[in-house]
Structures are given as structure tokens and as C-alpha cells.
């Protein structure tokens, strides 16, 4: 019979706590990438779906990793951030894997990621600090995702503009959140 390995228990003193404020620059980076992708998509909505999907897919992959890392170091955010990060990774793979085959798949992947991420931000607005910032971002991103999911058969140009606007808003608010986190770190004693 095979025995199962059970790791030793870790005590609370064995785990090194990391201040999430250390990683404020990751939010700036994600926000700048989001802004860049959004501006490129809005400026060139008639470009091919493959270019749009590659840009959106790369951003979703990067955002997924950043969300998972950020949530792993921020205890007040809960498991919802990890769920949103995993969903962003899945959406990124779907978008990159099927760039020109189905506009509906791209619309649904991005729209669902917007809705879940926005819903998590809305719940964070109820329970956490910086409520106005989370309420604003959550509401706008849920609205953009709902519009995209409600009408996935829209034209490429309309989809590109909606996705671009969603990424611009998300990027601007991520950068704002980064500076709030940074100022909170500098204001903290010690």
C-alpha cells in the first residue's frame, strides 16, 4: 500500500508576512498595460481580430498572474481575487487560442472576466477599505462586461471599442489604486 506524504504543520511564525504595499508598482504596471491595450484597440478598431485578440489575450494572462500574486499577499481581499486571476488566465488562453475563429468566444471570455472582476471589486467595496475606488471600478467594469455578454454578436468595431474603453477605465483605476496603496504604505508607522 502506498503511504501519503503529509507535510509538517507550519506555525504562524514560520510564515513570512509580506506587506502588499511593496507591490504597488505591479498595479501601476498592470494599469499601464491595460491603458496601452485599450488605447491601441480604440484607436484602431478596424484592425484584424487576430491582432486585437493577441493584445487582449496577453493582457489577460499578465493581469491574471498579477491578480493572483496581489491576492496571495493581501489577506483582506479573500479568495475572490485568486478566482478572478484564474478566470483571467483562462480567458487569455481562450482569446489567444481562438483569435479569428469566433468573435462570440472572444466577446464572452472578455465579458465574463469583466463581470467577475467587477463583482469582486463591488464586494470589496462593501467590506474593505477604499470603498469609493472599488465601487467605481466594479460598477464600470460590470457594466462593460454586461453589455458585451448581452450582445456578443455585435460588430468587430463595436466590440473593439467596448473592450478598449473597458481596458482604459480598468487601467486608469488600477493606477489610482496603486498610488492609494503606495500612500498607505508610506503613511503606515514603522
C-alpha positions in Angstrom: 0.0 0.0 0.0 1.3 3.5 -0.8 1.6 5.9 2.0 0.7 9.5 1.5 3.2 12.2 2.4 1.9 14.7 4.9 4.0 17.9 5.2 4.8 19.2 8.7 2.5 21.8 10.0 3.7 25.4 9.7 3.2 27.6 12.7 2.2 31.3 12.2 5.8 32.3 13.0 7.2 30.2 10.1 5.3 32.1 7.5 6.8 35.5 6.5 4.1 38.2 6.1 4.6 40.4 3.1 3.2 43.9 3.0 1.0 44.3 -0.1 2.1 47.9 -0.3 5.5 46.6 -1.5 3.9 45.6 -4.8 2.1 48.8 -5.6 4.3 49.0 -8.8 2.6 45.8 -10.1 -0.7 47.7 -10.1 0.9 50.6 -12.0 2.4 48.1 -14.5 -0.9 46.3 -15.0 -2.7 49.7 -15.3 -0.3 50.9 -17.9 -0.6 47.7 -19.9 -4.4 48.0 -19.7 -4.3 51.6 -20.7 -2.0 50.8 -23.6 -4.1 47.9 -24.9 -7.2 50.0 -24.5 -5.8 53.0 -26.4 -4.5 50.8 -29.2 -7.8 48.9 -29.5 -9.9 52.1 -29.5 -7.6 53.9 -31.9 -7.6 51.0 -34.4 -10.9 49.2 -34.1 -10.9 48.1 -37.8 -7.7 46.1 -37.4 -7.9 42.4 -37.7 -9.4 40.3 -34.9 -6.2 38.4 -34.6 -4.2 41.5 -33.5 -7.0 42.5 -31.1 -7.1 39.0 -29.6 -3.4 38.8 -29.2 -3.2 42.1 -27.4 -6.2 41.3 -25.2 -5.0 37.8 -24.6 -1.6 38.9 -23.5 -3.1 41.5 -21.2 -5.5 38.9 -19.7 -2.6 36.5 -19.0 -0.5 39.2 -17.3 -3.5 40.5 -15.3 -4.3 37.0 -14.2 -0.8 36.5 -12.8 -0.7 39.9 -11.2 -4.2 39.3 -9.6 -3.1 36.0 -8.1 0.2 37.4 -6.8 -1.6 40.5 -5.3 -4.3 38.5 -3.7 -1.9 35.9 -2.2 -0.2 38.8 -0.4 -3.4 40.7 0.6 -5.4 38.9 3.2 -8.4 41.3 3.2 -9.2 40.6 -0.4 -10.0 36.9 0.1 -10.1 34.1 -2.4 -12.2 36.1 -4.9 -9.0 37.8 -6.3 -7.5 34.4 -7.0 -10.7 33.3 -8.7 -10.6 36.4 -10.9 -6.9 35.8 -11.7 -7.6 32.2 -12.7 -10.5 33.3 -14.8 -8.3 36.0 -16.5 -5.7 33.3 -17.3 -8.4 31.0 -18.8 -9.9 33.9 -20.7 -6.4 34.9 -22.0 -5.7 31.4 -23.2 -9.2 31.2 -24.9 -8.7 34.5 -26.6 -5.1 33.7 -27.8 -6.0 30.1 -28.8 -9.0 31.1 -31.0 -8.2 34.6 -32.3 -10.2 34.6 -35.5 -12.4 31.6 -35.2 -15.2 33.1 -33.1 -16.0 36.6 -32.2 -18.6 35.2 -29.8 -16.0 33.3 -27.9 -13.8 36.3 -27.6 -16.7 38.5 -26.5 -17.9 36.1 -23.9 -14.4 35.4 -22.5 -13.6 39.1 -22.0 -17.2 40.0 -20.9 -17.3 37.3 -18.3 -13.9 38.3 -17.0 -15.1 41.9 -16.7 -18.3 40.8 -14.8 -16.5 38.5 -12.3 -13.7 41.0 -11.7 -16.2 43.9 -11.3 -18.3 41.8 -9.0 -15.3 41.0 -6.8 -14.5 44.7 -6.7 -18.1 45.6 -5.7 -18.0 43.1 -2.9 -14.6 44.6 -1.8 -16.3 48.0 -1.8 -18.8 46.7 0.8 -16.3 45.1 3.1 -12.9 46.7 2.6 -11.0 50.0 2.6 -11.0 52.4 -0.4 -14.7 51.7 -1.0 -15.3 54.5 -3.5 -12.4 53.4 -5.7 -13.6 49.7 -5.7 -17.3 50.8 -6.2 -16.4 53.0 -9.2 -14.2 50.4 -10.9 -16.5 47.5 -10.0 -19.6 49.3 -11.3 -18.0 50.4 -14.6 -16.4 47.1 -15.3 -19.6 45.1 -14.6 -21.5 47.4 -16.9 -19.0 47.0 -19.7 -19.0 43.2 -19.2 -22.8 43.0 -19.1 -23.1 45.0 -22.4 -20.5 42.7 -24.1 -22.1 39.5 -22.8 -25.6 40.6 -23.5 -24.9 41.2 -27.2 -21.9 39.0 -28.2 -22.9 39.1 -31.9 -22.1 42.8 -32.3 -19.7 44.0 -35.0 -16.0 43.8 -34.6 -15.7 47.6 -34.5 -18.2 47.9 -31.7 -16.7 45.1 -29.7 -13.2 46.6 -30.1 -14.4 50.0 -28.9 -16.2 48.5 -25.9 -13.3 46.3 -24.9 -10.9 49.2 -25.4 -13.0 51.5 -23.2 -13.2 48.8 -20.6 -9.4 48.4 -20.6 -8.8 52.1 -20.4 -11.2 52.5 -17.4 -9.7 49.5 -15.7 -6.1 50.7 -16.3 -6.8 54.2 -15.0 -8.4 52.9 -11.9 -5.6 50.3 -11.3 -3.1 53.1 -11.4 -5.2 55.2 -9.0 -5.4 52.1 -6.7 -1.6 51.7 -6.9 -1.0 55.2 -5.6 -3.5 54.8 -2.8 -1.7 51.6 -1.8 1.6 53.3 -2.0 0.5 56.3 0.1 -1.0 53.9 2.6 2.4 52.1 2.9 4.3 55.4 3.4 1.7 56.6 6.0 2.0 53.3 8.0 4.1 53.5 11.1 7.3 51.5 11.1 
